Amino acid sequence: MRHFKKALEKIRPSITSDMIKYYKEWGERIKLVQSKKILTPFYT
């Protein structure tokens, strides 16, 4: 476990905070689109 913790001190995250924000926003958009599909009747 000691070696693992030491290795974690040397590496950096592979994604940026901007990337996380981007994918969270996309997730919210997808939820909105899916909810609209469910609420829209097929006979309109």
Stockholm file with secondary structure:
# STOCKHOLM 1.0

chainA/1-44         MRHFKKALEKIRPSITSDMIKYYKEWGERIKLVQSKKILTPFYT
#=GR chainA/1-44 SS CHHHHHHHHHCCCSSCHHHHHHHHHHHHHHHHHHHHHHHSCTTC
#=GC SS_cons        CHHHHHHHHHCCCSSCHHHHHHHHHHHHHHHHHHHHHHHSCTTC
//
